[in-house]
Amino acid sequence: MILGQALPRGKSFFATLSLPARQALFVTRFLLACLLDGPRLSCALVAGSVRSQPCHRGSVTRFLRRLPSGVADDWLEALFGNLLGEGPAKGTWLFILDQTYCGHQSAAMENGYTTSPRGKRTKKANPKDKRKRRKKQPQSYCHCFVFGLLLTPAGLRLPVWRPYYTKEYCAKRGWAYHKQTELACQLIRELRVPQGAKVVVLGDTAFDANDLLAACRQRRFGWVVAMNGDRVLAGPDPQARAKVTDLAAGWTAKDYVPVRLTPGQGHYQAQRRCAACRTGLRRKGRTFWVHRETLEVYNVGTASVLYSTMQEPALGQVVAPQKVLLCSEVGRGLEDIIELYDLRWQIELFFKECKSTLGLGRYRLGNFAAVEGWVNLCVLAFLYLEWYRQQALAESTSDPAEQRRWSWQRSFGLCAAVRQDVEQQDLLALLELLGQPGGAAQVQDLLRRAVQKEYRKAA
């Protein structure tokens, strides 16, 4: 970008957030750098993204560190509510829970912890092993963030999140410690959805927790989770309770039915957002073999239990299920439950887009308050893209081809559209400047001032 000084549709966007002018400038800097240079995002890129008003990278760090979390939450809440009111309330709403880690090799950063296994290896190392001669890698540390992704029936993706604080960090601050499943329960209880909306919560094995299922019952949400292997059947005698997974010990191929999922088809194609290249003649479907039981599960109650595998079972042989799903809605169809849980992968794609396209994990900040500000603004950038897509959809109602194109666009394609808008604005601004006396000198001065002083060439 030559100038990069205006966010496309920025006035309408900032009017939704009700931002003061000083904060709007810093947010504009961050969003432009995030959307245009996400894979190599840094505080230096943020500082120089608005060429007409550059600042030092230390100013960006101070802004992130001093940004009150309540103010950033208000921005996300305002945009979340604005997008929430634009879609239809009919249909199934999906709320997907998961956690993501951002790793760094610095023991000095606040609230960091390691997930590496502790203790010595029991297996004796082979002295001829080449790995023994490799240079030792430094210990890696990470931050954990618990996310919830709301998929509306119209296909909007609305994220909410909570930072995970370690026990040491909570003790230092005098805060109560919360586990990751407890943070997920908070997200469920505080989720904003239209009155009467049918919400289904999706999660992997880490979120098969009794507290989380109780939070779903409190909000009258359905849920589909990958079952923990320790779940047992209900019964009066604790010693005689059989494991739910043990029921599949003698089942063969005749006990399983095939369920095929095809991209671009089904009730949830809007939430899946399959690109045109995946829904044409070359589309690839997947087949699951599933056995369904309605069981009384301890601490859960009556639930649908689905035993599934992706390996085609051979006739006469015992089938070992690869995954067991637990669903609270006994009356929901078998194919519908499989397709619902298959949509859990959308949050993994969301994490990939945030890290690879928007630079979520690119921070190099020791202060965790600054890290929270960084994550808040990256999530704001993602919501901006969803808002930008929604505006484009509303303006393309007369063109079906353009409507279809915007309907499946994800973060990478939306960033490309924003980049084209910024380039067009740059060209128009350059034409106006170069048409004035001394315009070339003004453009040269803008380009020079955007480079930080320590890297700036002598005039």
MIDO-157134 format. One record per residue (C-alpha): residue number from 1; residue in one letter; chain; x, y, z. Coordinates in steps of 0.5 Angstrom, whole numbers. Example, Ala and Ser with C-alpha at 12.3 -4.5 7.8 and 13.67 -1.06 7.14 Angstrom:
2
k:1	r:A	c:A	X:25	Y:-9	Z:16
k:2	r:S	c:A	X:27	Y:-2	Z:14
This chain:
459
k:1	r:M	c:A	X:0	Y:0	Z:0
k:2	r:I	c:A	X:2	Y:7	Z:-2
k:3	r:L	c:A	X:-2	Y:11	Z:3
k:4	r:G	c:A	X:-6	Y:6	Z:7
k:5	r:Q	c:A	X:-10	Y:12	Z:11
k:6	r:A	c:A	X:-17	Y:10	Z:11
k:7	r:L	c:A	X:-21	Y:4	Z:13
k:8	r:P	c:A	X:-26	Y:2	Z:7
k:9	r:R	c:A	X:-33	Y:4	Z:10
k:10	r:G	c:A	X:-30	Y:6	Z:16
k:11	r:K	c:A	X:-34	Y:12	Z:18
k:12	r:S	c:A	X:-40	Y:7	Z:18
k:13	r:F	c:A	X:-36	Y:2	Z:22
k:14	r:F	c:A	X:-34	Y:7	Z:27
k:15	r:A	c:A	X:-40	Y:10	Z:28
k:16	r:T	c:A	X:-43	Y:3	Z:30
k:17	r:L	c:A	X:-37	Y:3	Z:35
k:18	r:S	c:A	X:-38	Y:10	Z:38
k:19	r:L	c:A	X:-30	Y:11	Z:38
k:20	r:P	c:A	X:-27	Y:17	Z:40
k:21	r:A	c:A	X:-22	Y:20	Z:35
k:22	r:R	c:A	X:-16	Y:19	Z:39
k:23	r:Q	c:A	X:-18	Y:11	Z:40
k:24	r:A	c:A	X:-21	Y:11	Z:33
k:25	r:L	c:A	X:-14	Y:13	Z:30
k:26	r:F	c:A	X:-10	Y:7	Z:34
k:27	r:V	c:A	X:-16	Y:2	Z:32
k:28	r:T	c:A	X:-15	Y:4	Z:24
k:29	r:R	c:A	X:-8	Y:3	Z:25
k:30	r:F	c:A	X:-8	Y:-4	Z:28
k:31	r:L	c:A	X:-14	Y:-6	Z:23
k:32	r:L	c:A	X:-11	Y:-4	Z:17
k:33	r:A	c:A	X:-4	Y:-7	Z:19
k:34	r:C	c:A	X:-8	Y:-13	Z:21
k:35	r:L	c:A	X:-12	Y:-14	Z:15
k:36	r:L	c:A	X:-7	Y:-12	Z:10
k:37	r:D	c:A	X:0	Y:-15	Z:13
k:38	r:G	c:A	X:-3	Y:-20	Z:18
k:39	r:P	c:A	X:2	Y:-26	Z:17
k:40	r:R	c:A	X:7	Y:-21	Z:19
k:41	r:L	c:A	X:4	Y:-17	Z:23
k:42	r:S	c:A	X:8	Y:-13	Z:29
k:43	r:C	c:A	X:8	Y:-7	Z:33
k:44	r:A	c:A	X:12	Y:-3	Z:28
k:45	r:L	c:A	X:8	Y:-5	Z:22
k:46	r:V	c:A	X:2	Y:-2	Z:26
k:47	r:A	c:A	X:5	Y:4	Z:27
k:48	r:G	c:A	X:7	Y:6	Z:20
k:49	r:S	c:A	X:0	Y:3	Z:17
k:50	r:V	c:A	X:-3	Y:10	Z:17
k:51	r:R	c:A	X:2	Y:14	Z:13
k:52	r:S	c:A	X:0	Y:21	Z:14
k:53	r:Q	c:A	X:0	Y:20	Z:21
k:54	r:P	c:A	X:5	Y:15	Z:23
k:55	r:C	c:A	X:8	Y:14	Z:30
k:56	r:H	c:A	X:13	Y:10	Z:34
k:57	r:R	c:A	X:12	Y:3	Z:35
k:58	r:G	c:A	X:12	Y:4	Z:43
k:59	r:S	c:A	X:6	Y:8	Z:42
k:60	r:V	c:A	X:2	Y:2	Z:40
k:61	r:T	c:A	X:5	Y:-2	Z:46
k:62	r:R	c:A	X:3	Y:3	Z:51
k:63	r:F	c:A	X:-4	Y:4	Z:47
k:64	r:L	c:A	X:-5	Y:-4	Z:48
k:65	r:R	c:A	X:-3	Y:-4	Z:55
k:66	r:R	c:A	X:-7	Y:1	Z:57
k:67	r:L	c:A	X:-13	Y:-1	Z:53
k:68	r:P	c:A	X:-19	Y:-2	Z:59
k:69	r:S	c:A	X:-21	Y:-9	Z:58
k:70	r:G	c:A	X:-28	Y:-6	Z:59
k:71	r:V	c:A	X:-28	Y:-1	Z:53
k:72	r:A	c:A	X:-25	Y:-7	Z:48
k:73	r:D	c:A	X:-31	Y:-11	Z:51
k:74	r:D	c:A	X:-36	Y:-6	Z:49
k:75	r:W	c:A	X:-33	Y:-5	Z:42
k:76	r:L	c:A	X:-34	Y:-12	Z:41
k:77	r:E	c:A	X:-41	Y:-13	Z:44
k:78	r:A	c:A	X:-43	Y:-7	Z:40
k:79	r:L	c:A	X:-41	Y:-10	Z:33
k:80	r:F	c:A	X:-44	Y:-17	Z:36
k:81	r:G	c:A	X:-50	Y:-14	Z:37
k:82	r:N	c:A	X:-51	Y:-10	Z:31
k:83	r:L	c:A	X:-49	Y:-16	Z:26
k:84	r:L	c:A	X:-54	Y:-21	Z:31
k:85	r:G	c:A	X:-60	Y:-16	Z:29
k:86	r:E	c:A	X:-59	Y:-17	Z:21
k:87	r:G	c:A	X:-60	Y:-24	Z:21
k:88	r:P	c:A	X:-66	Y:-28	Z:21
k:89	r:A	c:A	X:-68	Y:-32	Z:27
k:90	r:K	c:A	X:-71	Y:-38	Z:24
k:91	r:G	c:A	X:-67	Y:-44	Z:24
k:92	r:T	c:A	X:-61	Y:-47	Z:28
k:93	r:W	c:A	X:-56	Y:-43	Z:31
k:94	r:L	c:A	X:-49	Y:-47	Z:33
k:95	r:F	c:A	X:-45	Y:-45	Z:38
k:96	r:I	c:A	X:-38	Y:-48	Z:38
k:97	r:L	c:A	X:-33	Y:-48	Z:44
k:98	r:D	c:A	X:-26	Y:-49	Z:43
k:99	r:Q	c:A	X:-19	Y:-47	Z:46
k:100	r:T	c:A	X:-13	Y:-44	Z:42
k:101	r:Y	c:A	X:-6	Y:-43	Z:44
k:102	r:C	c:A	X:-1	Y:-38	Z:42
k:103	r:G	c:A	X:6	Y:-41	Z:44
k:104	r:H	c:A	X:13	Y:-36	Z:45
k:105	r:Q	c:A	X:20	Y:-38	Z:47
k:106	r:S	c:A	X:20	Y:-33	Z:53
k:107	r:A	c:A	X:20	Y:-35	Z:60
k:108	r:A	c:A	X:19	Y:-27	Z:62
k:109	r:M	c:A	X:12	Y:-26	Z:59
k:110	r:E	c:A	X:6	Y:-26	Z:64
k:111	r:N	c:A	X:1	Y:-31	Z:65
k:112	r:G	c:A	X:5	Y:-36	Z:60
k:113	r:Y	c:A	X:6	Y:-43	Z:62
k:114	r:T	c:A	X:9	Y:-50	Z:59
k:115	r:T	c:A	X:5	Y:-56	Z:56
k:116	r:S	c:A	X:11	Y:-60	Z:55
k:117	r:P	c:A	X:11	Y:-67	Z:59
k:118	r:R	c:A	X:15	Y:-67	Z:65
k:119	r:G	c:A	X:20	Y:-72	Z:68
k:120	r:K	c:A	X:25	Y:-76	Z:64
k:121	r:R	c:A	X:23	Y:-81	Z:59
k:122	r:T	c:A	X:23	Y:-88	Z:61
k:123	r:K	c:A	X:25	Y:-91	Z:54
k:124	r:K	c:A	X:33	Y:-91	Z:54
k:125	r:A	c:A	X:36	Y:-86	Z:48
k:126	r:N	c:A	X:40	Y:-90	Z:43
k:127	r:P	c:A	X:47	Y:-86	Z:42
k:128	r:K	c:A	X:47	Y:-87	Z:35
k:129	r:D	c:A	X:40	Y:-83	Z:34
k:130	r:K	c:A	X:41	Y:-77	Z:30
k:131	r:R	c:A	X:36	Y:-73	Z:34
k:132	r:K	c:A	X:41	Y:-74	Z:40
k:133	r:R	c:A	X:46	Y:-69	Z:36
k:134	r:R	c:A	X:41	Y:-64	Z:35
k:135	r:K	c:A	X:42	Y:-57	Z:38
k:136	r:K	c:A	X:37	Y:-57	Z:44
k:137	r:Q	c:A	X:31	Y:-53	Z:43
k:138	r:P	c:A	X:29	Y:-48	Z:48
k:139	r:Q	c:A	X:23	Y:-49	Z:53
k:140	r:S	c:A	X:17	Y:-46	Z:49
k:141	r:Y	c:A	X:11	Y:-43	Z:53
k:142	r:C	c:A	X:4	Y:-41	Z:51
k:143	r:H	c:A	X:-2	Y:-37	Z:53
k:144	r:C	c:A	X:-9	Y:-40	Z:52
k:145	r:F	c:A	X:-15	Y:-37	Z:50
k:146	r:V	c:A	X:-22	Y:-40	Z:50
k:147	r:F	c:A	X:-27	Y:-38	Z:44
k:148	r:G	c:A	X:-34	Y:-39	Z:43
k:149	r:L	c:A	X:-36	Y:-38	Z:35
k:150	r:L	c:A	X:-43	Y:-37	Z:34
k:151	r:L	c:A	X:-46	Y:-39	Z:27
k:152	r:T	c:A	X:-52	Y:-36	Z:25
k:153	r:P	c:A	X:-57	Y:-39	Z:20
k:154	r:A	c:A	X:-55	Y:-34	Z:15
k:155	r:G	c:A	X:-48	Y:-36	Z:16
k:156	r:L	c:A	X:-45	Y:-30	Z:20
k:157	r:R	c:A	X:-39	Y:-32	Z:24
k:158	r:L	c:A	X:-39	Y:-28	Z:31
k:159	r:P	c:A	X:-34	Y:-30	Z:36
k:160	r:V	c:A	X:-33	Y:-29	Z:43
k:161	r:W	c:A	X:-27	Y:-30	Z:48
k:162	r:R	c:A	X:-24	Y:-31	Z:55
k:163	r:P	c:A	X:-17	Y:-31	Z:57
k:164	r:Y	c:A	X:-14	Y:-36	Z:61
k:165	r:Y	c:A	X:-11	Y:-34	Z:67
k:166	r:T	c:A	X:-6	Y:-39	Z:71
k:167	r:K	c:A	X:-6	Y:-40	Z:78
k:168	r:E	c:A	X:0	Y:-36	Z:79
k:169	r:Y	c:A	X:-2	Y:-30	Z:75
k:170	r:C	c:A	X:-9	Y:-30	Z:79
k:171	r:A	c:A	X:-5	Y:-31	Z:86
k:172	r:K	c:A	X:-1	Y:-25	Z:84
k:173	r:R	c:A	X:-7	Y:-21	Z:82
k:174	r:G	c:A	X:-12	Y:-23	Z:87
k:175	r:W	c:A	X:-17	Y:-26	Z:83
k:176	r:A	c:A	X:-21	Y:-33	Z:83
k:177	r:Y	c:A	X:-18	Y:-38	Z:79
k:178	r:H	c:A	X:-22	Y:-41	Z:73
k:179	r:K	c:A	X:-21	Y:-47	Z:69
k:180	r:Q	c:A	X:-22	Y:-47	Z:62
k:181	r:T	c:A	X:-29	Y:-51	Z:62
k:182	r:E	c:A	X:-31	Y:-46	Z:67
k:183	r:L	c:A	X:-29	Y:-40	Z:62
k:184	r:A	c:A	X:-33	Y:-44	Z:57
k:185	r:C	c:A	X:-39	Y:-44	Z:62
k:186	r:Q	c:A	X:-39	Y:-37	Z:62
k:187	r:L	c:A	X:-39	Y:-36	Z:55
k:188	r:I	c:A	X:-45	Y:-40	Z:55
k:189	r:R	c:A	X:-49	Y:-36	Z:60
k:190	r:E	c:A	X:-47	Y:-30	Z:57
k:191	r:L	c:A	X:-49	Y:-31	Z:50
k:192	r:R	c:A	X:-53	Y:-26	Z:46
k:193	r:V	c:A	X:-58	Y:-30	Z:42
k:194	r:P	c:A	X:-65	Y:-27	Z:39
k:195	r:Q	c:A	X:-71	Y:-30	Z:44
k:196	r:G	c:A	X:-74	Y:-37	Z:42
k:197	r:A	c:A	X:-67	Y:-38	Z:38
k:198	r:K	c:A	X:-66	Y:-46	Z:38
k:199	r:V	c:A	X:-58	Y:-46	Z:40
k:200	r:V	c:A	X:-54	Y:-53	Z:39
k:201	r:V	c:A	X:-47	Y:-52	Z:43
k:202	r:L	c:A	X:-42	Y:-56	Z:40
k:203	r:G	c:A	X:-35	Y:-59	Z:43
k:204	r:D	c:A	X:-30	Y:-64	Z:43
k:205	r:T	c:A	X:-28	Y:-69	Z:49
k:206	r:A	c:A	X:-25	Y:-63	Z:53
k:207	r:F	c:A	X:-32	Y:-60	Z:54
k:208	r:D	c:A	X:-35	Y:-66	Z:56
k:209	r:A	c:A	X:-36	Y:-63	Z:63
k:210	r:N	c:A	X:-42	Y:-64	Z:67
k:211	r:D	c:A	X:-42	Y:-56	Z:69
k:212	r:L	c:A	X:-42	Y:-55	Z:62
k:213	r:L	c:A	X:-48	Y:-59	Z:60
k:214	r:A	c:A	X:-51	Y:-56	Z:66
k:215	r:A	c:A	X:-50	Y:-49	Z:63
k:216	r:C	c:A	X:-53	Y:-51	Z:57
k:217	r:R	c:A	X:-60	Y:-54	Z:61
k:218	r:Q	c:A	X:-60	Y:-47	Z:64
k:219	r:R	c:A	X:-60	Y:-44	Z:58
k:220	r:R	c:A	X:-65	Y:-49	Z:54
k:221	r:F	c:A	X:-59	Y:-50	Z:49
k:222	r:G	c:A	X:-58	Y:-57	Z:46
k:223	r:W	c:A	X:-51	Y:-60	Z:45
k:224	r:V	c:A	X:-47	Y:-65	Z:41
k:225	r:V	c:A	X:-40	Y:-67	Z:44
k:226	r:A	c:A	X:-35	Y:-72	Z:43
k:227	r:M	c:A	X:-36	Y:-76	Z:49
k:228	r:N	c:A	X:-31	Y:-77	Z:55
k:229	r:G	c:A	X:-29	Y:-85	Z:55
k:230	r:D	c:A	X:-30	Y:-85	Z:62
k:231	r:R	c:A	X:-37	Y:-84	Z:62
k:232	r:V	c:A	X:-41	Y:-90	Z:65
k:233	r:L	c:A	X:-49	Y:-92	Z:65
k:234	r:A	c:A	X:-53	Y:-90	Z:70
k:235	r:G	c:A	X:-55	Y:-95	Z:75
k:236	r:P	c:A	X:-56	Y:-96	Z:83
k:237	r:D	c:A	X:-50	Y:-99	Z:84
k:238	r:P	c:A	X:-44	Y:-95	Z:83
k:239	r:Q	c:A	X:-39	Y:-102	Z:82
k:240	r:A	c:A	X:-44	Y:-105	Z:77
k:241	r:R	c:A	X:-44	Y:-99	Z:72
k:242	r:A	c:A	X:-41	Y:-101	Z:65
k:243	r:K	c:A	X:-38	Y:-96	Z:61
k:244	r:V	c:A	X:-41	Y:-93	Z:55
k:245	r:T	c:A	X:-36	Y:-95	Z:50
k:246	r:D	c:A	X:-36	Y:-102	Z:53
k:247	r:L	c:A	X:-43	Y:-103	Z:49
k:248	r:A	c:A	X:-40	Y:-103	Z:42
k:249	r:A	c:A	X:-35	Y:-109	Z:44
k:250	r:G	c:A	X:-39	Y:-114	Z:40
k:251	r:W	c:A	X:-42	Y:-110	Z:34
k:252	r:T	c:A	X:-41	Y:-112	Z:27
k:253	r:A	c:A	X:-42	Y:-108	Z:20
k:254	r:K	c:A	X:-49	Y:-110	Z:20
k:255	r:D	c:A	X:-50	Y:-106	Z:26
k:256	r:Y	c:A	X:-48	Y:-99	Z:23
k:257	r:V	c:A	X:-51	Y:-95	Z:18
k:258	r:P	c:A	X:-47	Y:-91	Z:13
k:259	r:V	c:A	X:-48	Y:-83	Z:13
k:260	r:R	c:A	X:-45	Y:-79	Z:7
k:261	r:L	c:A	X:-44	Y:-71	Z:8
k:262	r:T	c:A	X:-43	Y:-67	Z:1
k:263	r:P	c:A	X:-40	Y:-60	Z:1
k:264	r:G	c:A	X:-45	Y:-55	Z:-1
k:265	r:Q	c:A	X:-51	Y:-59	Z:1
k:266	r:G	c:A	X:-56	Y:-60	Z:7
k:267	r:H	c:A	X:-59	Y:-56	Z:12
k:268	r:Y	c:A	X:-53	Y:-52	Z:14
k:269	r:Q	c:A	X:-49	Y:-50	Z:8
k:270	r:A	c:A	X:-50	Y:-43	Z:10
k:271	r:Q	c:A	X:-46	Y:-44	Z:16
k:272	r:R	c:A	X:-41	Y:-49	Z:12
k:273	r:R	c:A	X:-39	Y:-43	Z:7
k:274	r:C	c:A	X:-36	Y:-48	Z:2
k:275	r:A	c:A	X:-32	Y:-44	Z:-4
k:276	r:A	c:A	X:-35	Y:-45	Z:-11
k:277	r:C	c:A	X:-29	Y:-50	Z:-12
k:278	r:R	c:A	X:-31	Y:-55	Z:-7
k:279	r:T	c:A	X:-38	Y:-55	Z:-9
k:280	r:G	c:A	X:-38	Y:-56	Z:-17
k:281	r:L	c:A	X:-37	Y:-63	Z:-20
k:282	r:R	c:A	X:-30	Y:-64	Z:-16
k:283	r:R	c:A	X:-33	Y:-64	Z:-10
k:284	r:K	c:A	X:-31	Y:-69	Z:-5
k:285	r:G	c:A	X:-36	Y:-72	Z:0
k:286	r:R	c:A	X:-35	Y:-76	Z:6
k:287	r:T	c:A	X:-38	Y:-83	Z:9
k:288	r:F	c:A	X:-39	Y:-84	Z:16
k:289	r:W	c:A	X:-41	Y:-91	Z:19
k:290	r:V	c:A	X:-46	Y:-90	Z:25
k:291	r:H	c:A	X:-49	Y:-94	Z:30
k:292	r:R	c:A	X:-54	Y:-90	Z:35
k:293	r:E	c:A	X:-57	Y:-92	Z:42
k:294	r:T	c:A	X:-61	Y:-88	Z:47
k:295	r:L	c:A	X:-58	Y:-89	Z:54
k:296	r:E	c:A	X:-59	Y:-87	Z:61
k:297	r:V	c:A	X:-52	Y:-84	Z:62
k:298	r:Y	c:A	X:-50	Y:-82	Z:69
k:299	r:N	c:A	X:-50	Y:-75	Z:71
k:300	r:V	c:A	X:-53	Y:-74	Z:64
k:301	r:G	c:A	X:-59	Y:-77	Z:64
k:302	r:T	c:A	X:-63	Y:-80	Z:57
k:303	r:A	c:A	X:-59	Y:-78	Z:51
k:304	r:S	c:A	X:-57	Y:-80	Z:44
k:305	r:V	c:A	X:-50	Y:-84	Z:44
k:306	r:L	c:A	X:-47	Y:-85	Z:37
k:307	r:Y	c:A	X:-42	Y:-89	Z:35
k:308	r:S	c:A	X:-38	Y:-88	Z:29
k:309	r:T	c:A	X:-32	Y:-89	Z:25
k:310	r:M	c:A	X:-30	Y:-87	Z:18
k:311	r:Q	c:A	X:-27	Y:-94	Z:16
k:312	r:E	c:A	X:-31	Y:-98	Z:12
k:313	r:P	c:A	X:-33	Y:-104	Z:16
k:314	r:A	c:A	X:-32	Y:-111	Z:13
k:315	r:L	c:A	X:-37	Y:-116	Z:14
k:316	r:G	c:A	X:-37	Y:-121	Z:20
k:317	r:Q	c:A	X:-32	Y:-117	Z:23
k:318	r:V	c:A	X:-32	Y:-113	Z:30
k:319	r:V	c:A	X:-32	Y:-106	Z:29
k:320	r:A	c:A	X:-28	Y:-101	Z:34
k:321	r:P	c:A	X:-31	Y:-94	Z:34
k:322	r:Q	c:A	X:-27	Y:-88	Z:33
k:323	r:K	c:A	X:-31	Y:-83	Z:36
k:324	r:V	c:A	X:-37	Y:-83	Z:41
k:325	r:L	c:A	X:-42	Y:-77	Z:40
k:326	r:L	c:A	X:-47	Y:-75	Z:46
k:327	r:C	c:A	X:-53	Y:-71	Z:44
k:328	r:S	c:A	X:-58	Y:-68	Z:49
k:329	r:E	c:A	X:-64	Y:-68	Z:44
k:330	r:V	c:A	X:-66	Y:-75	Z:43
k:331	r:G	c:A	X:-71	Y:-74	Z:38
k:332	r:R	c:A	X:-66	Y:-71	Z:33
k:333	r:G	c:A	X:-65	Y:-75	Z:26
k:334	r:L	c:A	X:-58	Y:-79	Z:26
k:335	r:E	c:A	X:-56	Y:-75	Z:20
k:336	r:D	c:A	X:-57	Y:-69	Z:23
k:337	r:I	c:A	X:-53	Y:-70	Z:29
k:338	r:I	c:A	X:-47	Y:-72	Z:25
k:339	r:E	c:A	X:-48	Y:-66	Z:20
k:340	r:L	c:A	X:-48	Y:-62	Z:26
k:341	r:Y	c:A	X:-42	Y:-65	Z:30
k:342	r:D	c:A	X:-38	Y:-64	Z:23
k:343	r:L	c:A	X:-39	Y:-57	Z:23
k:344	r:R	c:A	X:-35	Y:-57	Z:30
k:345	r:W	c:A	X:-29	Y:-56	Z:25
k:346	r:Q	c:A	X:-31	Y:-49	Z:23
k:347	r:I	c:A	X:-28	Y:-46	Z:30
k:348	r:E	c:A	X:-21	Y:-50	Z:28
k:349	r:L	c:A	X:-22	Y:-46	Z:21
k:350	r:F	c:A	X:-23	Y:-40	Z:25
k:351	r:F	c:A	X:-17	Y:-41	Z:29
k:352	r:K	c:A	X:-13	Y:-42	Z:22
k:353	r:E	c:A	X:-16	Y:-36	Z:19
k:354	r:C	c:A	X:-14	Y:-31	Z:25
k:355	r:K	c:A	X:-7	Y:-34	Z:26
k:356	r:S	c:A	X:-5	Y:-34	Z:19
k:357	r:T	c:A	X:-9	Y:-29	Z:16
k:358	r:L	c:A	X:-10	Y:-24	Z:21
k:359	r:G	c:A	X:-4	Y:-25	Z:26
k:360	r:L	c:A	X:-7	Y:-27	Z:32
k:361	r:G	c:A	X:-1	Y:-30	Z:35
k:362	r:R	c:A	X:4	Y:-26	Z:32
k:363	r:Y	c:A	X:5	Y:-21	Z:38
k:364	r:R	c:A	X:12	Y:-20	Z:42
k:365	r:L	c:A	X:9	Y:-17	Z:48
k:366	r:G	c:A	X:11	Y:-19	Z:55
k:367	r:N	c:A	X:5	Y:-15	Z:59
k:368	r:F	c:A	X:-1	Y:-20	Z:59
k:369	r:A	c:A	X:-5	Y:-14	Z:59
k:370	r:A	c:A	X:-2	Y:-12	Z:52
k:371	r:V	c:A	X:-3	Y:-19	Z:50
k:372	r:E	c:A	X:-11	Y:-18	Z:51
k:373	r:G	c:A	X:-11	Y:-12	Z:48
k:374	r:W	c:A	X:-8	Y:-15	Z:42
k:375	r:V	c:A	X:-13	Y:-21	Z:42
k:376	r:N	c:A	X:-19	Y:-16	Z:42
k:377	r:L	c:A	X:-17	Y:-12	Z:36
k:378	r:C	c:A	X:-15	Y:-18	Z:32
k:379	r:V	c:A	X:-22	Y:-21	Z:34
k:380	r:L	c:A	X:-25	Y:-14	Z:32
k:381	r:A	c:A	X:-22	Y:-14	Z:25
k:382	r:F	c:A	X:-25	Y:-21	Z:24
k:383	r:L	c:A	X:-32	Y:-18	Z:26
k:384	r:Y	c:A	X:-30	Y:-12	Z:22
k:385	r:L	c:A	X:-29	Y:-17	Z:16
k:386	r:E	c:A	X:-36	Y:-20	Z:18
k:387	r:W	c:A	X:-39	Y:-13	Z:18
k:388	r:Y	c:A	X:-36	Y:-12	Z:11
k:389	r:R	c:A	X:-39	Y:-18	Z:8
k:390	r:Q	c:A	X:-46	Y:-17	Z:11
k:391	r:Q	c:A	X:-46	Y:-10	Z:8
k:392	r:A	c:A	X:-43	Y:-12	Z:1
k:393	r:L	c:A	X:-49	Y:-18	Z:1
k:394	r:A	c:A	X:-54	Y:-12	Z:2
k:395	r:E	c:A	X:-52	Y:-8	Z:-4
k:396	r:S	c:A	X:-51	Y:-14	Z:-9
k:397	r:T	c:A	X:-58	Y:-17	Z:-8
k:398	r:S	c:A	X:-60	Y:-15	Z:-15
k:399	r:D	c:A	X:-54	Y:-19	Z:-18
k:400	r:P	c:A	X:-55	Y:-27	Z:-16
k:401	r:A	c:A	X:-48	Y:-28	Z:-18
k:402	r:E	c:A	X:-45	Y:-23	Z:-14
k:403	r:Q	c:A	X:-49	Y:-25	Z:-8
k:404	r:R	c:A	X:-47	Y:-32	Z:-9
k:405	r:R	c:A	X:-39	Y:-30	Z:-9
k:406	r:W	c:A	X:-40	Y:-26	Z:-3
k:407	r:S	c:A	X:-44	Y:-31	Z:1
k:408	r:W	c:A	X:-38	Y:-36	Z:1
k:409	r:Q	c:A	X:-32	Y:-31	Z:2
k:410	r:R	c:A	X:-28	Y:-32	Z:8
k:411	r:S	c:A	X:-23	Y:-28	Z:12
k:412	r:F	c:A	X:-17	Y:-29	Z:6
k:413	r:G	c:A	X:-22	Y:-27	Z:1
k:414	r:L	c:A	X:-25	Y:-21	Z:5
k:415	r:C	c:A	X:-18	Y:-19	Z:6
k:416	r:A	c:A	X:-17	Y:-19	Z:-1
k:417	r:A	c:A	X:-23	Y:-15	Z:-2
k:418	r:V	c:A	X:-21	Y:-10	Z:3
k:419	r:R	c:A	X:-14	Y:-9	Z:0
k:420	r:Q	c:A	X:-17	Y:-7	Z:-7
k:421	r:D	c:A	X:-21	Y:-2	Z:-4
k:422	r:V	c:A	X:-15	Y:1	Z:0
k:423	r:E	c:A	X:-11	Y:1	Z:-7
k:424	r:Q	c:A	X:-17	Y:5	Z:-10
k:425	r:Q	c:A	X:-17	Y:10	Z:-5
k:426	r:D	c:A	X:-10	Y:10	Z:-5
k:427	r:L	c:A	X:-10	Y:12	Z:-13
k:428	r:L	c:A	X:-15	Y:17	Z:-12
k:429	r:A	c:A	X:-11	Y:20	Z:-7
k:430	r:L	c:A	X:-5	Y:20	Z:-11
k:431	r:L	c:A	X:-8	Y:23	Z:-17
k:432	r:E	c:A	X:-11	Y:29	Z:-13
k:433	r:L	c:A	X:-4	Y:30	Z:-9
k:434	r:L	c:A	X:0	Y:30	Z:-16
k:435	r:G	c:A	X:-5	Y:35	Z:-19
k:436	r:Q	c:A	X:-3	Y:40	Z:-14
k:437	r:P	c:A	X:4	Y:44	Z:-14
k:438	r:G	c:A	X:9	Y:41	Z:-10
k:439	r:G	c:A	X:5	Y:34	Z:-10
k:440	r:A	c:A	X:10	Y:30	Z:-11
k:441	r:A	c:A	X:14	Y:32	Z:-6
k:442	r:Q	c:A	X:8	Y:31	Z:-1
k:443	r:V	c:A	X:8	Y:24	Z:-3
k:444	r:Q	c:A	X:15	Y:23	Z:-2
k:445	r:D	c:A	X:15	Y:26	Z:5
k:446	r:L	c:A	X:9	Y:21	Z:7
k:447	r:L	c:A	X:13	Y:15	Z:5
k:448	r:R	c:A	X:19	Y:18	Z:8
k:449	r:R	c:A	X:15	Y:19	Z:15
k:450	r:A	c:A	X:12	Y:13	Z:15
k:451	r:V	c:A	X:19	Y:9	Z:16
k:452	r:Q	c:A	X:21	Y:9	Z:23
k:453	r:K	c:A	X:27	Y:14	Z:25
k:454	r:E	c:A	X:32	Y:9	Z:26
k:455	r:Y	c:A	X:31	Y:6	Z:19
k:456	r:R	c:A	X:30	Y:12	Z:15
k:457	r:K	c:A	X:35	Y:14	Z:10
k:458	r:A	c:A	X:38	Y:21	Z:10
k:459	r:A	c:A	X:34	Y:26	Z:6
